[in-house]
Amino acid sequence: MRPLKGRSGLTQRAEHSAQRRSGGMKLIEVSPQTGFRLSLRYDDGVAGVVDLSPLAGLGVFAAWLQPGVFEQVTLSPSGAPEWPGEIDLCPDALFLEITGRQATAMERPGKIEPLA
């Protein structure tokens, strides 16, 4: 998994992504799991668990090492997982991680194949 950033450019990307989506791929549920993993569910039926342990302790994600912080994840109004301290992740990047798709497929609306 490539490193994801904190609030910096990801929030703008998440907000842009939310604006261009007209259904499908919208994150509707997020819940913390043990070992810095997130359980995610999207409105198109895609669901899965993403392992974020490689990020724990790095940069803004050092906050996750404090007891109880990772478990405070919520869904922001723009549809991104977020934590106290303005830490968030791009829901599109997490979708790609779950499905194994590449970003180039997402940038061409109507060209994405249905999941098998």
C-alpha positions in Angstrom: 0.0 0.0 0.0 1.4 3.4 -0.9 1.6 5.9 2.0 -1.5 8.0 2.5 -1.2 11.5 3.9 -3.0 13.3 6.7 -5.2 16.4 6.2 -2.8 18.1 3.7 -3.9 17.2 0.2 -6.2 14.3 1.0 -9.1 16.3 2.3 -9.2 18.4 -0.9 -9.0 15.1 -2.9 -11.7 13.5 -0.8 -14.0 16.5 -1.2 -13.4 16.6 -4.9 -14.1 12.9 -5.2 -17.3 13.3 -3.2 -18.4 16.0 -5.5 -17.8 14.1 -8.7 -19.4 10.9 -7.5 -23.0 10.4 -8.5 -23.5 7.1 -6.8 -21.4 4.1 -6.1 -18.1 4.1 -4.4 -19.4 6.3 -1.6 -18.1 5.2 1.8 -21.1 4.6 4.0 -19.7 2.7 7.0 -16.4 2.6 8.8 -15.4 0.7 11.9 -12.1 0.2 13.7 -10.7 -3.3 14.1 -7.8 -4.6 16.0 -4.3 -4.1 14.7 -4.9 -0.7 13.0 -7.4 -2.2 10.5 -10.5 -0.6 9.3 -13.7 -2.4 8.2 -15.2 -0.4 5.3 -18.5 -0.6 3.4 -19.4 1.3 0.2 -22.8 2.1 -1.2 -22.2 -0.1 -4.2 -21.9 -3.2 -2.0 -18.1 -3.3 -1.9 -16.9 -4.1 1.6 -13.6 -5.2 3.1 -10.9 -4.6 5.7 -7.8 -2.4 5.1 -4.7 -2.9 7.1 -3.3 0.5 8.1 -0.7 -0.8 10.5 2.2 0.3 8.2 1.1 3.9 8.8 0.7 3.7 12.6 3.4 5.8 14.2 4.4 7.7 11.0 3.9 11.5 10.8 0.4 12.5 11.7 -0.5 8.9 12.2 1.7 8.8 15.4 -1.5 9.8 17.2 -2.9 6.3 16.5 -0.4 4.9 18.9 -2.1 6.7 21.8 -4.6 4.3 23.5 -8.1 4.7 22.1 -7.3 7.2 19.3 -7.5 4.8 16.4 -10.9 3.5 17.7 -12.3 7.1 17.5 -12.6 6.9 13.7 -15.8 8.5 12.3 -17.2 9.2 8.8 -16.8 12.8 7.9 -19.5 14.8 6.1 -17.5 14.4 2.8 -17.4 10.6 3.3 -13.8 10.2 4.5 -12.7 8.2 7.6 -11.4 10.8 10.1 -9.9 10.9 13.5 -9.4 13.6 16.1 -6.6 16.0 15.3 -7.7 16.5 11.7 -6.4 13.2 10.5 -8.3 11.7 7.5 -7.9 9.3 4.6 -9.1 9.4 1.1 -12.1 7.0 0.6 -11.1 6.4 -3.0 -7.6 5.3 -2.1 -9.1 2.9 0.4 -11.6 1.6 -2.2 -8.7 0.9 -4.6 -6.9 -0.9 -1.8 -9.9 -3.2 -1.1 -10.7 -3.9 -4.8 -7.1 -4.0 -6.2 -8.1 -1.6 -8.9 -5.9 1.2 -10.2 -6.6 4.9 -10.1 -6.5 5.3 -13.9 -9.7 3.2 -14.1 -11.5 5.5 -11.7 -10.6 8.6 -13.7 -12.5 7.4 -16.7 -16.2 7.4 -15.7 -18.2 4.6 -17.4 -15.0 2.6 -18.1 -14.9 0.7 -14.8 -15.7 -3.0 -15.0 -18.1 -4.4 -12.5 -16.6 -6.4 -9.7 -16.5 -10.2 -10.2 
